[in-house]
């Protein structure tokens, strides 16, 4: 093994990715549920979100296990974990800046679109670092969803509508990404 590389168990990385993406997809569904026209609709959407998230997580973990059985190890850059950490620190800082900045500016209804934009951007360096082509599409889709949310906010300024327009597509994007990444292995 050369310097700067180490062997990693792809099953662990993929399984962690599936879990993280499904947890955040549930958060996006809950956000969308807060825009529902009634308490019953909000609860129904949240329950459906939990069911879909659980199904995607179980399916994703099974796919990851099957993929790993075909070849459980691969070479990875020793710096990939460092880059992953830095990307996530940067994402967290940008989200906090967006939340505080938009709140201070009197536009808290734009926060979901801003957060979705930052999350979408964070997938782009990860696509290269981990050589996961699916992340390029995930990042692009989340940035597009954020743009649509920002457009809705600009024309309507209805915070509930922005939460729905951003939340559901973001959740679906992460569910599909989880399954594709798990299948790829």
C-alpha positions as CSV (number, residue, x, y, z in Angstrom):
1,X,0.0,0.0,0.0
2,X,1.5,3.3,-1.0
3,X,1.7,6.4,1.2
4,X,-1.4,8.5,1.2
5,X,-3.8,5.6,0.6
6,X,-5.4,3.2,2.9
7,X,-7.9,0.4,2.5
8,X,-11.4,1.3,3.6
9,X,-14.4,-0.9,4.0
10,X,-16.9,0.5,1.4
11,X,-19.7,-1.2,3.2
12,X,-19.2,1.1,6.2
13,X,-18.9,4.3,4.2
14,X,-21.9,3.4,2.0
15,X,-24.0,2.4,5.0
16,X,-23.1,5.6,6.8
17,X,-24.1,7.6,3.7
18,X,-27.4,5.8,3.4
19,X,-28.2,6.5,7.0
20,X,-27.2,10.2,6.9
21,X,-29.1,10.8,3.6
22,X,-32.2,9.1,4.8
23,X,-32.2,11.0,8.2
24,X,-31.8,14.3,6.3
25,X,-34.5,13.3,3.8
26,X,-36.8,12.8,6.8
27,X,-36.0,16.3,8.0
28,X,-36.9,17.7,4.6
29,X,-40.3,15.8,4.7
30,X,-41.0,17.1,8.2
31,X,-40.2,20.6,6.9
32,X,-42.6,20.1,4.0
33,X,-45.2,18.7,6.5
34,X,-45.1,22.0,8.4
35,X,-46.6,23.6,5.2
36,X,-49.6,21.2,5.1
37,X,-53.0,22.9,5.2
38,X,-54.2,21.0,8.2
39,X,-52.8,19.2,11.2
40,X,-54.2,15.9,9.9
41,X,-52.4,16.5,6.5
42,X,-49.2,17.4,8.3
43,X,-49.3,14.2,10.4
44,X,-50.2,12.1,7.4
45,X,-47.2,13.5,5.4
46,X,-44.9,13.0,8.3
47,X,-46.0,9.4,8.8
48,X,-45.7,8.7,5.1
49,X,-42.2,10.3,5.3
50,X,-41.2,8.1,8.2
51,X,-42.4,5.0,6.3
52,X,-40.6,5.9,3.0
53,X,-37.5,6.8,4.9
54,X,-37.5,3.5,6.8
55,X,-38.1,1.6,3.6
56,X,-35.3,3.5,1.8
57,X,-32.9,3.0,4.7
58,X,-33.5,-0.8,4.9
59,X,-33.4,-1.2,1.2
60,X,-30.3,0.9,0.9
61,X,-28.5,-1.0,3.7
62,X,-29.4,-4.3,2.0
63,X,-28.1,-3.0,-1.4
64,X,-24.9,-1.7,0.3
65,X,-24.3,-5.1,1.8
66,X,-24.8,-6.9,-1.5
67,X,-22.5,-4.4,-3.3
68,X,-19.9,-4.8,-0.6
69,X,-20.1,-8.6,-1.0
70,X,-18.9,-8.1,-4.6
71,X,-15.8,-6.3,-3.4
72,X,-15.6,-5.0,0.1
73,X,-12.5,-2.9,-0.1
74,X,-11.1,-0.2,-2.2
75,X,-8.2,2.3,-2.2
76,X,-9.1,5.7,-0.8
77,X,-7.0,8.8,-0.5
78,X,-5.8,9.3,3.1
79,X,-7.0,12.9,2.8
80,X,-10.6,12.0,1.7
81,X,-11.8,11.9,5.3
82,X,-10.2,15.3,5.9
83,X,-11.8,16.7,2.8
84,X,-15.1,15.2,3.9
85,X,-14.8,16.9,7.3
86,X,-13.8,20.2,5.8
87,X,-16.7,20.2,3.4
88,X,-19.1,19.4,6.2
89,X,-17.7,22.1,8.4
90,X,-18.0,24.6,5.5
91,X,-21.5,23.4,4.9
92,X,-22.4,24.0,8.5
93,X,-20.9,27.4,8.6
94,X,-22.6,28.5,5.4
95,X,-26.0,27.2,6.7
96,X,-25.6,29.1,10.0
97,X,-24.6,32.3,8.1
98,X,-27.6,31.9,5.8
99,X,-30.0,31.2,8.7
100,X,-28.8,34.2,10.8
101,X,-28.4,36.5,7.8
102,X,-31.8,35.8,6.3
103,X,-33.4,36.1,9.7
104,X,-31.7,39.4,10.4
105,X,-32.6,40.6,6.9
106,X,-36.3,39.8,7.6
107,X,-36.5,37.0,5.1
108,X,-36.7,33.8,7.2
109,X,-39.0,32.2,4.6
110,X,-36.1,31.9,2.3
111,X,-34.1,29.8,4.7
112,X,-35.2,26.4,3.3
113,X,-34.1,27.4,-0.2
114,X,-30.8,28.7,1.1
115,X,-30.1,25.5,3.2
116,X,-31.0,23.4,0.2
117,X,-28.6,25.4,-2.0
118,X,-25.7,24.9,0.5
119,X,-26.5,21.2,0.8
120,X,-26.6,20.8,-3.0
121,X,-23.2,22.6,-3.3
122,X,-21.7,20.3,-0.6
123,X,-22.3,17.3,-2.8
124,X,-20.1,18.6,-5.6
125,X,-16.7,18.3,-4.0
126,X,-17.8,15.0,-2.4
127,X,-18.6,13.6,-5.9
128,X,-14.9,14.1,-6.9
129,X,-13.3,13.1,-3.6
130,X,-15.3,9.9,-3.3
131,X,-15.7,9.3,-7.1
132,X,-19.5,9.0,-6.8
133,X,-20.9,10.4,-10.0
134,X,-24.4,10.3,-8.6
135,X,-23.4,13.1,-6.2
136,X,-23.0,15.5,-9.2
137,X,-26.6,15.0,-10.1
138,X,-27.7,15.1,-6.5
139,X,-25.9,18.5,-6.1
140,X,-27.4,19.9,-9.3
141,X,-30.9,18.8,-8.4
142,X,-30.7,20.2,-4.9
143,X,-29.4,23.5,-6.3
144,X,-32.2,23.5,-8.8
145,X,-34.8,22.8,-6.1
146,X,-33.3,25.7,-4.1
147,X,-33.6,28.0,-7.1
148,X,-37.3,27.1,-7.6
149,X,-37.9,27.7,-3.9
150,X,-36.2,31.1,-4.1
151,X,-38.3,32.0,-7.2
152,X,-41.5,31.0,-5.4
153,X,-40.4,33.2,-2.4
154,X,-39.6,36.1,-4.7
155,X,-43.0,36.0,-6.4
156,X,-45.2,34.9,-3.5
157,X,-43.2,35.3,-0.3
158,X,-45.3,32.6,1.3
159,X,-43.0,30.7,3.6
160,X,-45.2,27.6,3.8
161,X,-45.2,27.3,0.0
162,X,-41.4,27.6,0.0
163,X,-41.1,24.8,2.6
164,X,-43.3,22.5,0.5
165,X,-41.7,23.3,-2.8
166,X,-38.2,22.7,-1.3
167,X,-38.9,20.0,1.3
168,X,-40.5,17.3,-0.8
169,X,-38.2,17.4,-3.8
170,X,-35.1,17.6,-1.5
171,X,-36.4,14.5,0.4
172,X,-37.0,12.6,-2.8
173,X,-33.6,13.5,-4.2
174,X,-31.9,12.2,-1.1
175,X,-34.0,9.0,-1.0
176,X,-33.1,8.3,-4.6
177,X,-29.4,9.2,-4.1
178,X,-29.3,6.8,-1.1
179,X,-30.5,3.9,-3.2
180,X,-28.3,4.7,-6.2
181,X,-25.2,5.0,-4.1
182,X,-26.0,1.8,-2.1
183,X,-26.6,-0.1,-5.4
184,X,-23.4,1.2,-6.9
185,X,-21.4,0.0,-3.9
